Amino acid sequence: SRDKTLVIKAASSADTATSTSQLAQLASITVLSVDTGDLTVIERLAGTGLITDATTNPLFVSQAGQNNDPVYSAFVDEAVAYARERESGDAAVVLAIERLAVNLGKAIVKLVPGYVSTEVDPRLSWDFEGSLTRARHIIQMYEEAGVGKDRVLIKLAGTWEGIKCCEVLQKEGVNCNITVVFGFAQAVAAAQAGATLISPFPGRVLDWAKRATGQESWEPSTDPGVVEVTRMYNYFKKYGHDTIVMPASWRPSRPDHPVDEILALAGTDRMTIPPNLLDILAQSDEPVPRQLSPEAAAAACSEEEVCGGQMDEKTYRFMMNADACATEKMAEGLRAFIKDTDTLETVIRAHPGWSS
C-alpha cells in the first residue's frame, strides 16, 4: 500500500500534542503532509514522527528565492552557478529556477521519510512536450544528487496536457501529483492516467460557491468542497483506482471553525495541511470520527464509470466546460502560480552571480 499510518505531533503548540489530540486522531486514519517550504518548520514537524511528506509550490520556491537566510541564499547561489555553467540567456534563467526547486527539495528529503513534491514550471501547463522535458530533467537532477525518483512527486497541473504528461511519466516510473484540481473531470482523467496522487482544493471550491450563491456558512458535510472531494474519493475506490486523494488548501465551512473541512474529510488517503492548522488540531481533544473509508466509499458511489475507464480529450474538455467552478478556479490558480514564478524569475535574473 502507498499509505502508512504514523503517530504525530506538530509545530509550536503541536509539539506538545497529546495522544488524544485531534491531530493524533487524524494521523491514525490519514497520512499527513506539511504544506510549507520552511525547512525549520518541516524539521520540527517531521521530528515528531507524524508528518511523512512535504509539499511545495511556486510560491514556496519564490519565497526561498527571496529569503535572506543564509541557507536559502546558498540554494539560490548554487542554482545560478549551476545554470550559468550549462546554459546561457533565458535558458539559463529557466534552469536556475528548476535547480532552486530541486535544491529546496533535496533539503526537505533529508527531513521527511516520504515524498517531496516538486512542481514543473506552471507556465508550461498547456505544453505537453515542454512539461515532459522539464519533468525528466528535474528527476535527473534529483538522481544526480543521490535522491531516488521514488522519493519525488512531480507536480503537474490538472490540464489535459498536464494529465497526459503524467501518463507518460508514470509509465517511466516517475510518480506524479496532479494539482490545482477542482472538478470531477480532472480527478477521473488523472486517475485513469495512473497518477500517483491528486491534490484537490476543497477550500477554493468553497470560495467559488460562496461567490456564486451568496451563502457564507455551510454545514461541513454539505460544504461544496467537501462534497466534491468525497465524490472523487468514492469514485476512485469503486472503480479500483490506486490514485491517492490528498486534499489541500482549506477554508472554514462555518465562520470561526478553521478545521471544518479537514475534519469532514477525515479518513481520506492523505492530506497536506499548513502548520497553523496543524497547531489548531493539536490543541483540541474533541473526537475525530472517520468520515471516509475505502469500505464505505464504493457503496456510496452511484457514478457510472466515465468513458468505460479511458476518458478522451473531447470528453474532458466537455466536462470541464460544464463545470464552471473547475474551469474558473483552475485558471485562477494557475494565474497565481505563474505570477509567483514570474516574480521568482525577476529575482533570479537580478542575482549578481550571472556577472561575477
For each residue, the residues with C-beta under 8 A, 3 or more apart:
1: 4
2: 196 242 244 269
3: 31 244 269 270
4: 1 31 52 114
5: 27 28 29 31
6: 27 31 32 49 50 52
7: 19 24 27 28 49 50
8: 17 23 24 27 32 45 48 49 50 51
9: 14 15 16 17 23 24 45 48 49 50 282
10: 14 15 17 23 34 45 48 50 51 275 278 279 281 282
11: 14 15 41 44 45 275 278 279
12: 15 275 279
13: 16 17 279 282 283
14: 9 10 11 17 23 45 48 275 278 279 281 282 283
15: 9 10 11 12 44 48
16: 9 13 282
17: 8 9 10 13 14 21 23 24 48 281 282 283
18: 21 24 285
19: 7 24
20: 24 25 285
21: 17 18 24 25 281 282 283 284 285
22: 25 26 259 263 281 282 284 285 286 288
23: 8 9 10 14 17 26 27 50 278 281 282
24: 7 8 9 17 18 19 20 21 27 28 50
25: 20 21 22 28 29 266 287 288
26: 22 23 29 30 32 262 263 266 271 281 288
27: 5 6 7 8 23 24 30 31 32 50
28: 5 7 24 25
29: 5 25 26 266 267 288 290
30: 26 27 266 267 268 269 270 271
31: 3 4 5 6 27 52 53 114 269 270 271
32: 6 8 26 27 50 51 52 53 270 271 272 273 278
33: 51 52 53 54 55 114 115 246 270 271 272 273
34: 10 41 42 45 46 51 53 54 55 272 273 274 275 278
35: 54 55 248 272 273 274
36: 41 42 54 60 274 275
37: 56 60 61 63 64 104 108
38: 41 42 275
39: 42 43 71 107 108 111
40: 43 44
41: 11 34 36 38 44 45 275
42: 34 36 38 39 45 46 51 54 108 111 112
43: 39 40 46 47 111
44: 11 15 40 41 47 48
45: 8 9 10 11 14 34 41 42 48 50 51 275 278
46: 34 42 43 49 51 54 111 112 113
47: 43 44
48: 8 9 10 14 15 17 44 45 51
49: 6 7 8 9 46
50: 6 7 8 9 10 23 24 27 32 45
51: 8 10 32 33 34 42 45 46 48 54 112
52: 4 6 31 32 33 112 113 114 115
53: 31 32 33 34 112 114 115 116 117 270 272
54: 33 34 35 36 42 46 51 108 111 112 115 116 117
55: 33 34 35 116 117 155 177 199 248 272
56: 37 60 61 101 104 105 108 116 117 118 119
57: 60 61 119 155 179 337 340
58: 61 62 119 122 337 338 340 341 344
59: 62 63 336 337 340
60: 36 37 56 57 63 64 104
61: 37 56 57 58 64 65 97 100 101 104 119 340 344
62: 58 59 65 66 340 341 343 344 347
63: 37 59 60 66 67
64: 37 60 61 67 72 75 76 100 104
65: 61 62 72 76 100 344 347 348
66: 62 63 343 344 347
67: 63 64 72 73
68: 72 73
69: 72 73
70: 73 74
71: 39 74 75 107
72: 64 65 67 68 69 75 76
73: 67 68 69 70 76 77
74: 70 71 77 78
75: 64 71 72 78 79 100 103 104 107
76: 64 65 72 73 79 80 100 347 348 351
77: 73 74 80 81 351 353
78: 74 75 81 82 99 103
79: 75 76 82 83 96 97 99 100 103 348
80: 76 77 83 84 96 348 351 353 354
81: 77 78 84 85 353
82: 78 79 85 86 95 96 99
83: 79 80 86 87 92 93 95 96 99
84: 80 81 87 88 92 96 353 354
85: 81 82
86: 82 83 92 95
87: 83 84 91 92 94 95
88: 84 91 92
89: 92 93
90: 93 94
91: 87 88 94 95
92: 83 84 86 87 88 89 95 96 354
93: 83 89 90 96 97 345 348 349
94: 87 90 91 97 98 121
95: 82 83 86 87 91 92 98 99
96: 79 80 82 83 84 92 93 99 100 348 351
97: 61 79 93 94 100 101 121 341 344 345 348
98: 94 95 101 102 121 134 137 138 141
99: 78 79 82 83 95 96 102 103 141
100: 61 64 65 75 76 79 96 97 103 104 344 348
101: 56 61 97 98 104 105 118 119 138
102: 98 99 105 106 118 138 141 142 145
103: 75 78 79 99 100 106 107
104: 37 56 60 61 64 75 100 101 107 108
105: 56 101 102 108 109 116 118 142 147 152
106: 102 103 109 110 142 145 147
107: 39 71 75 103 104 110 111
108: 37 39 42 54 56 104 105 111 112 116
109: 105 106 112 116 147 151
110: 106 107
111: 39 42 43 46 54 107 108
112: 42 46 51 52 53 54 108 109 115 116
113: 46 52
114: 4 31 33 52 53 151
115: 33 52 53 54 112 151 152 153 175
116: 53 54 55 56 105 108 109 112 151 152 153
117: 53 54 55 56 152 153 154 155 177
118: 56 101 102 105 138 142 152 153 154 155
119: 56 57 58 61 101 122 154 155 156 179 337
120: 124 131 134 135 138 154 155 156 162 165
121: 94 97 98 124 134 341
122: 58 119 125 157 334 337 338 341
123: 338 341
124: 120 121 127 130 131 134
125: 122 131 156 157 159 161 162 334
126: 159 161
127: 124 130 131 161
128: 131 132 161 164 165
129: 132 133
130: 124 127 133 134
131: 120 124 125 127 128 134 135 156 161 162 165
132: 128 129 135 136 165 168 169
133: 129 130 136 137
134: 98 120 121 124 130 131 137 138
135: 120 131 132 138 139 154 156 165 169 174 176
136: 132 133 139 140 169 172 174
137: 98 133 134 140 141
138: 98 101 102 118 120 134 135 141 142 152 154
139: 135 136 142 143 149 152 154 174
140: 136 137 143 144
141: 98 99 102 137 138 144 145
142: 102 105 106 118 138 139 145 147 148 149 151 152
143: 139 140 146 147 148 149
144: 140 141
145: 102 106 141 142
146: 143
147: 105 106 109 142 143 151 152
148: 142 143 151 152
149: 139 142 143 152 173 174 175
150: 175
151: 109 114 115 116 142 147 148
152: 105 115 116 117 118 138 139 142 147 148 149 174 175
153: 115 116 117 118 175 176 177 196 197
154: 117 118 119 120 135 138 139 166 169 174 175 176 177
155: 55 57 117 118 119 120 176 177 178 179 199
156: 119 120 125 131 135 162 163 165 166 176 177 178 179
157: 122 125 162 178 179 180 330 334
158: 162 163 178 179 180 181 182 186 187 189 190 198 330
159: 125 126 162 163 330
160: 163 164 189 313 316 317
161: 125 126 127 128 131 164 165
162: 120 125 131 156 157 158 159 165 166 178
163: 156 158 159 160 166 167 178 186 189 190 193 195 316
164: 128 160 161 167 168 193
165: 120 128 131 132 135 156 161 162 168 169 176
166: 154 156 162 163 169 170 176 178 190 193 194 195
167: 163 164 170 171 193 194
168: 132 164 165 171 172
169: 132 135 136 154 165 166 172 174 176
170: 166 167 173 174 175 176 193 194 195 196
171: 167 168 194
172: 136 168 169
173: 149 170
174: 135 136 139 149 152 154 169 170
175: 115 149 150 152 153 154 170 196 197
176: 135 153 154 155 156 165 166 169 170 195 196 197
177: 55 117 153 154 155 156 195 196 197 198 199 246
178: 155 156 157 158 162 163 166 181 186 190 195 197 198 199
179: 57 119 155 156 157 158 198 199 248
180: 157 158 199 201 329 330 333 334 337
181: 158 178 186 187 190 198 199 200 201 232
182: 158 186 200 201 204 205 208 228 323 325 326 329 330 333
183: 186 187 228 319 320 323 325 326 327 330
184: 187 188 228 231 232 235 319 323 326
185: 188 189 311 315 316 319 320 323 326
186: 158 163 178 181 182 183 189 190 198 320 326 330
187: 158 181 183 184 190 191 198 200 232 235 236 245
188: 184 185 191 192 232 235 306 311
189: 158 160 163 185 186 192 193 311 316
190: 158 163 166 178 181 186 187 193 195 198 243
191: 187 188 194 195 198 235 236 239 241 243
192: 188 189 241 306 307 309 310 311
193: 163 164 166 167 170 189 190
194: 166 167 170 171 191 243
195: 163 166 170 176 177 178 190 191 198 243
196: 2 153 170 175 176 177 243 244
197: 153 175 176 177 178 243 244 245 246 270
198: 158 177 178 179 181 186 187 190 191 195 232 243 244 245 246
199: 55 155 177 178 179 180 181 246 247 248 272
200: 181 182 187 205 225 228 229 232 245 247 248
201: 180 181 182 204 205 225 247 248 249 329 333
202: 205 206 223 225 226 228 229 247 249 250 251 261 265
203: 206 207 225 249 250 251 261
204: 182 201 207 208 225 249 251 329 332 333
205: 182 200 201 202 208 209 224 225 228 325 329
206: 202 203 209 210 218 223 224 225 251 253 261
207: 203 204 210 211 251 329
208: 182 204 205 211 212 224 324 325 328 329
209: 205 206 212 213 215 218 224 225 325
210: 206 207 213 214 215 216
211: 207 208
212: 208 209 324 325
213: 209 210
214: 210
215: 209 210 218
216: 210 255
217: 253 254 255
218: 206 209 215 222 223 224 253 254
219: 222 223 253 254
220: 223 226 253 254 257 260 261 263 264
221: 226 264 291
222: 218 219 226 227
223: 202 206 218 219 220 226 227 253 260 261 264
224: 205 206 208 209 218 227 228 325
225: 200 201 202 203 204 205 206 209 228 229 251 261
226: 202 220 221 222 223 229 230 253 261 264 265
227: 222 223 224 230 231
228: 182 183 184 200 202 205 224 225 231 232
229: 200 202 225 226 232 233 245 247 265 268
230: 226 227 233 234 265 291 292 300
231: 184 227 228 234 235 301 303
232: 181 184 187 188 198 200 228 229 235 236 245
233: 229 230 236 237 245 268 269 292 297
234: 230 231 237 238 297 298 300 301 303
235: 184 187 188 191 231 232 238 239 241 301 303
236: 187 191 232 233 239 241 243 245 297
237: 233 234 240 241 294 297 298 301
238: 234 235 297 298 301 303
239: 191 235 236 305 309
240: 237
241: 191 192 235 236 237
242: 2
243: 190 191 194 195 196 197 198 236
244: 2 3 196 197 198 269 270
245: 187 197 198 200 229 232 233 236 268 269 270
246: 33 177 197 198 199 268 269 270 271 272
247: 199 200 201 202 229 250 261 265 268 271 272
248: 35 55 179 199 200 201 271 272 273
249: 201 202 203 204
250: 202 203 247 258 259 261 262 273 274 277
251: 202 203 204 206 207 225 261
252: 255 256 257 258 259 260 261
253: 206 217 218 219 220 223 226 257 260 261 264
254: 217 218 219 220 257 260
255: 216 217 252
256: 252
257: 220 252 253 254 260
258: 250 252 277 280
259: 22 250 252 262 263 277 280 281
260: 220 223 252 253 254 257 263 264
261: 202 203 206 220 223 225 226 247 250 251 252 253 264 265
262: 26 250 259 265 266 271 273 277 281
263: 22 26 220 259 260 266 288 291
264: 220 221 223 226 253 260 261 291
265: 202 226 229 230 247 261 262 268 271 291 292
266: 25 26 29 30 262 263 288 289 290 291 292
267: 29 30 290 291 292 293
268: 30 229 233 245 246 247 265 271 292
269: 2 3 30 31 233 244 245 246
270: 3 30 31 32 33 53 197 244 245 246
271: 26 30 31 32 33 246 247 248 262 265 268
272: 32 33 34 35 53 55 199 246 247 248
273: 32 33 34 35 248 250 262 277 278 281
274: 34 35 36 250 277 278
275: 10 11 12 14 34 36 38 41 45 278 279
276: 279 280
277: 250 258 259 262 273 274 280 281
278: 10 11 14 23 32 34 45 273 274 275 281 282
279: 10 11 12 13 14 275 276 282 283
280: 258 259 276 277 283 284
281: 10 14 17 21 22 23 26 259 262 273 277 278 284
282: 9 10 13 14 16 17 21 22 23 278 279
283: 13 14 17 21 279 280
284: 21 22 280 281
285: 18 20 21 22
286: 22
287: 25
288: 22 25 26 29 263 266
289: 266
290: 29 266 267 293
291: 221 230 263 264 265 266 267
292: 230 233 265 266 267 268 296 297
293: 267 290 296 297
294: 237 297 298
295: 298 299
296: 292 293 299 300
297: 233 234 236 237 238 292 293 294 300 301
298: 234 237 238 294 295 301
299: 295 296
300: 230 234 296 297
301: 231 234 235 237 238 297 298
302:
303: 231 234 235 238 306
304:
305: 239 308 309
306: 188 192 303 309 311 315
307: 192 310 311 312 315
308: 305
309: 192 239 305 306
310: 192 307
311: 185 188 189 192 306 307 315 316
312: 307 315 316
313: 160 316 317
314: 317 318
315: 185 306 307 311 312 318 319
316: 160 163 185 189 311 312 313 319 320
317: 160 313 314 320 321
318: 314 315 321 322
319: 183 184 185 315 316 322 323
320: 183 185 186 316 317 323 326 327
321: 317 318 327
322: 318 319
323: 182 183 184 185 319 320 326 327
324: 208 212 327 328
325: 182 183 205 208 209 212 224 328 329
326: 182 183 184 185 186 320 323 329 330
327: 183 320 321 323 324 330 331
328: 208 324 325 331 332
329: 180 182 201 204 205 207 208 325 326 332 333
330: 157 158 159 180 182 183 186 326 327 333 334
331: 327 328 334 335
332: 204 328 329 335 336
333: 180 182 201 204 329 330 336 337
334: 122 125 157 180 330 331 337 338
335: 331 332 338 339
336: 59 332 333 339 340
337: 57 58 59 119 122 180 333 334 340 341
338: 58 122 123 334 335 341 342
339: 335 336 342 343
340: 57 58 59 61 62 336 337 343 344
341: 58 62 97 121 122 123 337 338 344 345
342: 338 339 345 346
343: 62 66 339 340 346 347
344: 58 61 62 65 66 97 100 340 341 347 348
345: 93 97 341 342 348 349
346: 342 343 349 350
347: 62 65 66 76 343 344 350 351
348: 65 76 79 80 93 96 97 100 344 345 351
349: 93 345 346 354
350: 346 347
351: 76 77 80 96 347 348 354
352: 355 356
353: 77 80 81 84 356
354: 80 84 92 349 351
355: 352
356: 352 353
